[in-house]
Amino acid sequence: MKVLWLQSAGCGGCTMSLLCAEDPNVLDLLEGAGIEMLWHPALSLATGAEVQALLAQVLAGEVALDVLCIEGAVARGPKGTGRYQMLSGTGVSMLDWVRKLAPLAGHVVAVGTCAAYGGVTSAGGNPSDAVGVQYEGAHPGGALAAEFRGRLGLPVVNVAGCPTHPGWVAETLLLLAAGAMGPGDLDSLGRPRFYADNLVHHGCPKNEFYEYKASARELSQMGCMMEHLGCIGTQAVGDCNIRPWNGEGSCTRGGYPCIACTAPEFEEPRHPFTETPKIAGIPVGLPSDMPKAWFMALASLSKAATPPRIARNALANRIEVPPTIRKPRP
């Protein structure tokens, strides 16, 4: 499987994340799966005229393009010309390159939330008119039309995340190489379901505090961050706490709230990331699939039943009260 990777308008963080893949590393993984990287701006030796010649061969059909990976949002400005971002040395905008190459590819993969939905690149008034490859925020239709499909029938595969997890990129490429990803394997926003069917809440180390609604009030504290500190891991898709980053890390494991970076328009929540918006003291964003009345009843019961150990540890920056040791019955 031949992959061409373009870096569009973004920070390059998804490539940096991919380089953190472990057991195996990304280069060994691709080689072992028979995946050839035709060109990647950070990993390939080819530059300048060599890359231009490769692109010309792809356009002419002389080199097969199985997967087109696009990292970063696509700038459409000014006035739809895309000339705010040119592919260096080609005299052609990145927008035009995406539109020329995408129909030739068996599959198109948007790597990261910027490429998927616009992401951080589209925030702050979006002066460059940046969009995702096939979405503008949560709305279908971006650099490519909503009805676009790759040669093999799939819409753009949105491996969303900011940055995206190296395992999500690797697994997506492996599934595509094996012909094992179909339309039913993507959710309603084009994200691979192997990670999007999970919530960040699954496997979170703060779940005991969440069960009792024992909440932290400052970022350094151990308690659940949903009630006061803006965490929306109970709504955000991702298996970040099931397959931790670099084998052990995630946002909530590091004491920072989940900000749902796999979702469209996460970049402008209209409130500080580390504050939970409330109405009459009730968090606006409730856990997925839970009616408000149920949540209120559960929260009241849970708070009333909170063991002193959990209540005290929730406001500490390390365990102050250890669990009681249960002696076996004689």
NUTI-53014 format. One record per residue: x, y, z of N, C-alpha, C in turn. Coordinates in steps of 0.02 Angstrom, whole numbers, padded with zeros to 5 digits, always signed. Layout:
residues N
XYZXYZXYZ...
***
This chain:
residues 330
+00043-00059+00000+00000+00000+00000+00045+00062+00000+00033+00106-00048+00074+00167-00056+00038+00227-00026+00072+00262+00019+00043+00317+00056+00081+00382+00040+00043+00434+00024+00071+00501+00016+00044+00544+00073+00089+00578+00109+00069+00617+00168+00085+00690+00155+00034+00732+00158+00043+00804+00151+00030+00838+00217+00072+00888+00234+00060+00928+00294+00031+00995+00273-00030+01006+00293-00064+01068+00276-00059+01117+00335-00109+01159+00345-00105+01212+00395-00115+01184+00465-00060+01178+00502-00063+01152+00570+00006+01155+00601+00012+01124+00659+00075+01130+00697+00122+01071+00684+00099+01019+00649+00141+00961+00639+00142+00914+00698+00099+00927+00748+00100+00887+00808+00078+00816+00798+00036+00803+00748+00013+00734+00737+00071+00691+00711+00115+00719+00671+00175+00683+00650+00220+00670+00710+00228+00720+00753+00269+00711+00813+00240+00656+00857+00174+00654+00861+00141+00602+00900+00153+00533+00869+00147+00529+00803+00156+00466+00768+00226+00438+00780+00275+00483+00784+00344+00461+00796+00354+00432+00866+00304+00442+00909+00307+00413+00977+00277+00343+00980+00256+00316+00923+00230+00247+00922+00283+00200+00949+00260+00152+00988+00307+00105+01020+00285+00033+01007+00333-00012+01006+00320-00085+01004+00270-00105+00949+00285-00098+00885+00348-00072+00857+00345+00003+00846+00402+00033+00829+00402+00103+00810+00369+00109+00741+00353+00170+00721+00312+00179+00662+00347+00155+00598+00413+00163+00594+00448+00143+00533+00447+00067+00526+00459+00032+00581+00458-00042+00578+00387-00067+00566+00339-00032+00595+00269-00052+00586+00248-00048+00513+00263+00008+00481+00244+00017+00411+00279-00034+00367+00344-00043+00379+00382-00090+00338+00355-00161+00347+00340-00179+00409+00315-00246+00422+00248-00260+00392+00207-00208+00382+00141-00215+00353+00141-00206+00277+00200-00195+00248+00203-00185+00176+00176-00118+00154+00180-00068+00198+00155-00001+00182+00214+00044+00163+00212+00070+00104+00267+00113+00079+00247+00186+00084+00288+00225+00117+00276+00297+00121+00308+00329+00059+00266+00345+00010+00292+00377-00050+00329+00441-00033+00299+00480+00011+00332+00542+00033+00297+00568+00095+00338+00590+00142+00315+00623+00203+00364+00680+00215+00340+00741+00226+00386+00799+00230+00436+00795+00287+00420+00757+00340+00467+00752+00396+00508+00688+00396+00483+00636+00363+00515+00571+00366+00554+00553+00303+00539+00586+00248+00569+00568+00184+00631+00610+00169+00677+00580+00131+00737+00615+00111+00725+00660+00050+00677+00641+00009+00666+00678-00053+00640+00749-00039+00664+00797-00078+00642+00867-00073+00640+00897-00142+00613+00957-00146+00617+00997-00207+00594+00962-00270+00639+00960-00320+00622+00933-00386+00601+00860-00383+00631+00822-00336+00613+00751-00330+00540+00743-00310+00517+00785-00264+00447+00781-00242+00401+00804-00297+00421+00858-00331+00379+00882-00386+00372+00828-00440+00426+00792-00453+00423+00739-00503+00377+00683-00480+00379+00666-00416+00335+00615-00389+00262+00635-00395+00247+00697-00377+00178+00721-00382+00154+00719-00454+00198+00737-00500+00179+00734-00571+00164+00662-00593+00203+00614-00568+00191+00544-00585+00125+00519-00557+00109+00542-00496+00045+00522-00466-00013+00551-00507-00008+00615-00526-00060+00646-00567-00068+00612-00634-00012+00588-00662-00015+00555-00728-00037+00482-00723-00045+00457-00662-00065+00388-00654-00006+00339-00660+00054+00365-00661+00113+00322-00666+00133+00290-00600+00113+00322-00545+00125+00296-00478+00057+00289-00444+00042+00229-00420-00022+00218-00387-00024+00254-00320-00082+00282-00304-00092+00315-00240-00147+00278-00203-00126+00238-00154-00175+00199-00117-00207+00239-00061-00166+00279-00025-00192+00319+00030-00160+00388+00027-00203+00439+00030-00181+00508+00036-00195+00529+00108-00141+00542+00147-00148+00567+00215-00137+00642+00215-00182+00677+00248-00176+00750+00253-00176+00768+00327-00124+00803+00348-00117+00826+00417-00123+00902+00417-00166+00927+00460-00177+01000+00463-00238+01020+00423-00268+01076+00442-00326+01102+00407-00305+01127+00338-00355+01137+00296-00343+01162+00228-00367+01234+00224-00322+01281+00210-00340+01352+00206-00371+01367+00138-00432+01393+00140-00466+01410+00077-00457+01483+00057-00433+01525+00103-00426+01596+00088-00364+01611+00046-00361+01671+00018-00414+01722+00019-00465+01710-00036-00528+01719-00019-00583+01717-00067-00586+01652-00106-00573+01596-00070-00580+01530-00101-00523+01509-00145-00469+01548-00148-00413+01531-00193-00365+01481-00161-00363+01479-00095-00316+01436-00060-00245+01462-00060-00233+01522-00084-00165+01546-00093-00133+01571-00029-00169+01567+00026-00137+01580+00091-00087+01525+00107-00095+01466+00077-00047+01412+00088-00031+01378+00022+00030+01388+00000+00053+01357-00062+00098+01298-00045+00095+01246-00086+00142+01190-00078+00208+01213-00108+00257+01221-00066+00320+01254-00085+00350+01228-00149+00366+01275-00194+00400+01258-00256+00355+01237-00313+00290+01225-00298+00246+01201-00350+00205+01256-00383+00198+01313-00349+00155+01365-00376+00082+01349-00372+00064+01296-00335-00005+01274-00329-00023+01272-00255-00083+01294-00239-00105+01296-00170-00116+01226-00143-00111+01219-00077-00126+01155-00045-00198+01134-00058-00243+01183-00058-00313+01168-00073-00320+01134-00141-00286+01161-00191-00290+01131-00258-00257+01062-00260-00201+01054-00224-00169+00988-00224-00214+00936-00192-00248+00954-00138-00294+00907-00106-00350+00888-00155-00376+00936-00189-00431+00923-00235-00409+00884-00297-00346+00892-00317-00320+00853-00374-00304+00781-00355-00274+00773-00296-00250+00707-00277-00303+00662-00247-00350+00691-00211-00400+00650-00175-00438+00602-00221-00462+00624-00280-00498+00578-00323-00456+00520-00349-00389+00527-00347-00345+00474-00371-00329+00423-00317-00345+00439-00255-00326+00396-00199-00379+00343-00185-00355+00284-00166-00402+00232-00145-00438+00254-00083-00402+00284-00036-00431+00311+00026-00399+00378+00041-00437+00421+00074-00411+00485+00099-00418+00484+00175-00364+00499+00210-00363+00498+00283-00345+00568+00308-00389+00596+00350-00376+00660+00383-00343+00644+00450-00281+00664+00459-00243+00646+00519-00246+00705+00568-00283+00696+00622-00290+00748+00673-00353+00788+00664-00373+00823+00717-00436+00860+00716-00434+00920+00669-00376+00951+00659-00372+01006+00611-00390+00981+00541-00361+00925+00521-00376+00897+00455-00447+00871+00452-00473+00846+00507-00540+00817+00507-00593+00871+00505-00587+00922+00549-00642+00969+00557-00622+01043+00555-00559+01058+00550-00535+01127+00552-00493+01140+00614-00516+01116+00671-00478+01117+00733-00452+01185+00754-00396+01184+00789-00367+01245+00816-00350+01295+00761-00332+01270+00702-00314+01314+00646-00372+01358+00626-00433+01335+00637-00492+01373+00616-00519+01418+00671-00487+01420+00729-00512+01458+00786-00497+01533+00779-00525+01572+00823-00509+01643+00827-00531+01684+00768-00590+01672+00742-00614+01710+00685-00595+01680+00618-00549+01632+00619-00530+01594+00559-00512+01639+00500-00462+01682+00507-00445+01728+00452-00421+01694+00388-00395+01632+00393-00372+01598+00332-00427+01555+00301-00487+01556+00330-00543+01515+00306-00522+01442+00303-00493+01418+00359-00469+01349+00363-00527+01302+00378-00527+01244+00346-00579+01194+00355-00546+01125+00358-00586+01075+00376-00563+01007+00372-00566+00982+00301-00539+00923+00290-00537+00895+00222-00608+00884+00196-00653+00856+00237-00722+00845+00214-00774+00874+00261-00752+00908+00313-00798+00940+00360-00777+01011+00374-00825+01054+00385-00813+01121+00412-00845+01121+00481-00804+01112+00532-00831+01100+00599-00870+01035+00598-00932+01038+00623-00974+00978+00624-01015+00969+00561-01005+01013+00513-01048+01013+00453-01012+00980+00394-01043+00932+00361-01012+00900+00303-00998+00951+00247-00942+00941+00214-00921+00986+00161-00866+01032+00184-00804+01018+00163-00747+01060+00182-00707+01075+00119-00643+01056+00119-00604+01063+00058-00632+01018+00003-00658+00960+00024-00691+00915-00023-00766+00916-00008-00805+00900-00058-00878+00901-00051-00902+00846-00003-00961+00857+00025-00989+00809+00072-00998+00741+00041-01013+00739-00024-01026+00676-00058-00962+00642-00085-00904+00671-00073-00841+00641-00097-00832+00571-00069-00807+00527-00111-00787+00460-00090-00721+00443-00125-00677+00408-00090-00615+00385-00120-00630+00332-00172-00580+00312-00210-00589+00263-00263-00620+00198-00238-00606+00180-00175-00630+00117-00148-00694+00125-00108-00724+00185-00111-00792+00193-00086-00801+00225-00018-00747+00238+00019-00755+00267+00085-00753+00344+00082-00791+00377+00127-00780+00448+00135-00712+00460+00167-00694+00522+00180-00631+00536+00213-00633+00505+00283-00580+00469+00300-00574+00437+00366-00544+00489+00413-00582+00510+00464-00561+00563+00508-00529+00535+00572-00463+00530+00573-00428+00506+00632-00417+00566+00678-00472+00588+00709-00472+00650+00747-00436+00642+00814-00408+00697+00838-00371+00701+00900-00323+00758+00895-00306+00790+00951-00263+00849+00947-00209+00845+01001-00151+00813+00985-00139+00776+00923-00172+00708+00926-00177+00675+00870-00205+00609+00869-00157+00558+00899-00185+00505+00925-00145+00452+00957-00107+00413+00903-00043+00398+00914-00006+00361+00863-00038+00294+00847-00067+00262+00897-00100+00198+00885-00160+00203+00840-00195+00260+00843-00254+00269+00800-00233+00275+00727-00179+00312+00714-00155+00319+00645-00130+00251+00619-00089+00218+00660-00060+00154+00639-00114+00103+00626-00163+00098+00672-00215+00047+00663-00259+00062+00603-00272+00126+00590-00311+00145+00530-00275+00123+00467-00210+00137+00462-00172+00118+00403-00169+00042+00395-00161+00006+00451-00159-00067+00448-00226-00096+00425-00281-00068+00449-00347-00092+00429-00359-00078+00355-00339-00019+00332-00348-00003+00261-00305-00048+00217-00244-00062+00240-00200-00106+00202-00229-00177+00197-00264-00197+00249-00294-00264+00250-00363-00267+00218-00388-00209+00194-00455-00206+00165-00509-00220+00217-00495-00203+00279-00540-00222+00334-00577-00162+00364-00581-00107+00328-00619-00049+00352-00672-00031+00300-00735-00035+00321-00790-00017+00277-00830+00040+00305-00883+00061+00271-00923+00118+00295-00950+00106+00366-00967+00045+00383-00994+00031+00449-00942+00035+00504-00879+00042+00486-00826+00048+00535-00810+00119+00553-00848+00167+00525-00840+00238+00541-00902+00263+00576-00894+00309+00623-00953+00337+00657-00983+00392+00614-01033+00427+00641-01070+00476+00602-01029+00537+00583-00970+00546+00614-00925+00601+00596-00862+00576+00562-00864+00514+00536-00809+00487+00497-00751+00462+00537-00757+00456+00604-00702+00432+00645-00703+00356+00649-00645+00323+00648-00643+00250+00654-00674+00228+00721-00718+00180+00717-00755+00160+00777-00712+00120+00825-00655+00094+00803-00614+00054+00849-00591+00097+00909-00588+00163+00899-00576+00205+00958-00634+00251+00974-00675+00268+00924-00730+00315+00935-00790+00284+00970-00794+00218+00975-00848+00186+01013-00834+00186+01087-00775+00210+01108-00758+00216+01178-00763+00288+01201-00771+00298+01266-00769+00364+01295-00702+00372+01332-00677+00433+01335-00617+00447+01373-00626+00427+01446-00688+00430+01469-00705+00411+01538-00688+00338+01552-00690+00296+01501-00676+00225+01511-00602+00216+01531-00591+00189+01590-00523+00178+01613-00491+00238+01646-00529+00292+01656-00500+00351+01688-00480+00335+01760-00421+00354+01782-00399+00338+01851-00439+00376+01904-00479+00425+01883-00519+00463+01931-00590+00436+01938-00603+00376+01911-00672+00351+01910-00701+00339+01980-00659+00320+02028-00686+00310+02095-00713+00376+02122-00678+00431+02109-00702+00496+02131-00765+00516+02093-00768+00499+02029-00827+00515+01990-00888+00478+02017-00880+00415+02036-00936+00375+02061-00970+00408+02121-00930+00439+02163-00957+00471+02223-00965+00546+02215-00953+00571+02154-00955+00643+02141-00912+00682+02190-00854+00652+02205-00804+00685+02248-00759+00726+02203-00769+00791+02202-00741+00833+02150-00680+00874+02172-00632+00879+02128-00576+00924+02138-00599+00995+02124-00566+01042+02158-00580+01113+02146-00521+01150+02116-00463+01118+02118-00403+01145+02087-00369+01091+02046-00331+01111+01995-00301+01063+01949-00253+01015+01982-00224+01034+02038-00175+00991+02070-00207+00936+02113-00272+00938+02120-00306+00891+02166-00327+00827+02130-00338+00774+02169-00349+00708+02142-00421+00693+02121-00468+00733+02143-00539+00718+02132-00560+00723+02060-00623+00704+02047-00652+00708+01980-00656+00781+01957-00640+00793+01894-00637+00861+01868-00699+00881+01829-00751+00838+01829-00810+00854+01790-00850+00912+01819-00860+00911+01885-00906+00959+01916-00882+01031+01914-00816+01041+01922-00791+01110+01928-00738+01129+01876-00701+01080+01851-00640+01096+01812-00646+01082+01738-00707+01074+01712-00717+01073+01640-00707+01006+01606-00695+00952+01643-00682+00888+01609-00745+00861+01577-00740+00842+01513-00797+00813+01478-00780+00744+01451-00738+00708+01489-00721+00640+01470-00779+00593+01468-00834+00610+01504-00893+00567+01503-00934+00577+01439-00914+00625+01397-00948+00637+01334-00902+00628+01274-00837+00631+01285-00788+00634+01231-00769+00564+01207-00766+00554+01142-00747+00488+01116-00671+00481+01114-00648+00420+01128-00577+00406+01127-00560+00352+01178-00510+00312+01162-00489+00260+01210-00423+00280+01243-00416+00346+01256-00353+00373+01283-00332+00340+01349-00381+00322+01390-00365+00293+01455-00364+00216+01452-00381+00188+01395-00378+00116+01386-00310+00098+01355-00290+00136+01303-00222+00129+01276-00186+00195+01288-00154+00202+01346-00124+00266+01364-00069+00287+01315-00056+00351+01313-00003+00378+01271+00065+00357+01299+00109+00337+01255+00177+00315+01275+00174+00263+01330+00120+00224+01329+00114+00169+01376+00087+00187+01444+00082+00251+01460+00060+00267+01528+00024+00334+01536+00020+00376+01486-00006+00443+01496-00072+00457+01462-00108+00505+01489-00168+00534+01457-00179+00601+01491-00226+00641+01465-00238+00706+01496-00261+00698+01568-00312+00655+01579-00339+00649+01646-00289+00615+01693-00248+00569+01667-00196+00539+01709-00145+00591+01730-00135+00642+01689-00089+00695+01705-00120+00751+01746-00184+00743+01765-00217+00793+01806-00247+00851+01769-00257+00843+01702-00288+00896+01663-00355+00871+01636-00406+00913+01633-00472+00890+01610-00472+00872+01536-00512+00823+01519-00523+00807+01448-00562+00864+01416-00539+00888+01358-00572+00943+01323-00604+00920+01258-00611+00853+01251-00644+00823+01192-00610+00844+01127-00544+00834+01124-00507+00857+01064-00521+00814+01003-00558+00759+01011-00577+00718+00952-00641+00743+00920-00672+00795+00948-00737+00819+00925-00730+00882+00882-00775+00891+00834-00775+00953+00796-00792+01012+00841-00759+01068+00829-00771+01132+00864-00752+01130+00937-00710+01082+00958-00686+01081+01027-00645+01143+01043-00615+01172+00991-00566+01225+01002-00596+01290+01029-00661+01298+01022-00694+01359+01047-00756+01340+01087-00747+01318+01150-00804+01295+01189-00847+01351+01218-00825+01414+01209-00861+01473+01234-00858+01478+01310-00810+01445+01339-00795+01452+01411-00724+01427+01420-00690+01446+01475-00622+01421+01486-00621+01345+01489-00569+01316+01462-00564+01242+01461-00567+01212+01531-00542+01247+01580-00538+01219+01647-00593+01244+01693-00649+01265+01665-00708+01283+01704-00768+01246+01677-00810+01222+01721-00871+01187+01701-00929+01237+01699-00959+01249+01641-01017+01294+01639-01077+01260+01673-01114+01300+01711-01171+01273+01749-01232+01318+01742-01290+01288+01750-01352+01324+01756-01385+01302+01821-01396+01349+01866-01424+01334+01932-01382+01281+01968-01317+01284+01959-01272+01238+01992-01266+01170+01960-01301+01159+01905-01299+01094+01871-01254+01100+01809-01204+01056+01801-01162+01059+01742-01203+01055+01678-01186+01097+01630-01222+01098+01566-01210+01033+01527-01149+01011+01526-01133+00951+01488-01137+00889+01532-01191+00851+01525-01200+00791+01565-01170+00731+01530-01156+00678+01567-01128+00617+01536-01172+00592+01479-01140+00562+01429-01177+00536+01371-01231+00488+01394-01290+00495+01362-01347+00449+01371-01380+00454+01440-01365+00505+01479-01395+00510+01546-01442+00570+01549-01508+00559+01561-01555+00614+01570-01537+00655+01632-01554+00720+01630-01535+00765+01684-01564+00743+01751-01628+00721+01752-01659+00701+01815-01622+00642+01846-01601+00594+01804-01564+00536+01830-01497+00558+01859-01464+00604+01823-01399+00627+01847-01406+00661+01915-01457+00704+01922-01467+00739+01985-01480+00691+02042-01522+00641+02029-01537+00592+02081-01474+00552+02100-01438+00530+02049-01377+00491+02061-01324+00532+02098-01317+00595+02077-01266+00638+02109-01282+00650+02182-01346+00661+02197-01365+00672+02267-01352+00611+02310-01371+00552+02285-01359+00491+02323-01284+00478+02330-01247+00488+02277-01176+00475+02278-01140+00519+02328-01156+00584+02327-01124+00630+02374-01140+00612+02446-01203+00591+02458-01222+00572+02526-01185+00510+02550-01166+00467+02502-01134+00403+02521-01058+00405+02515-01029+00464+02502-00957+00468+02492-00918+00449+02555-00876+00398+02551-00835+00381+02610-00787+00438+02627-00773+00449+02691-00727+00503+02711-00659+00499+02676-00635+00438+02665-00570+00430+02630-00572+00464+02562-00625+00451+02523-00630+00478+02455-00640+00553+02456-00682+00577+02502-00695+00648+02507-00631+00687+02524-00591+00659+02568-00529+00694+02588-00477+00690+02533-00469+00631+02502-00419+00624+02449-00435+00665+02388-00499+00677+02375-00520+00715+02316-00491+00786+02316-00480+00814+02376-00455+00882+02381-00381+00885+02397-00348+00827+02392-00276+00823+02405-00239+00812+02339-00174+00825+02340-00134+00814+02280-00099+00746+02281-00110+00707+02333-00086+00638+02337-00130+00602+02388-00125+00537+02390-00167+00499+02436-00148+00515+02508-00197+00540+02546-00187+00555+02616-00216+00501+02661-00271+00471+02638-00303+00418+02677-00304+00355+02635-00266+00304+02653-00265+00242+02613-00329+00201+02626-00345+00154+02581-00403+00112+02592-00393+00068+02654-00449+00051+02686-00447+00006+02743-00426-00064+02721-00382-00094+02758-00360-00161+02742-00412-00211+02771-00441-00250+02727-00491-00299+02748-00456-00364+02765-00464-00385+02827-00434-00448+02847-00480-00505+02827-00452-00561+02804-00494-00618+02785-00531-00646+02846-00591-00668+02834-00630-00698+02889-00600-00765+02908-00602-00781+02972-00575-00846+02993-00618-00903+02968
***
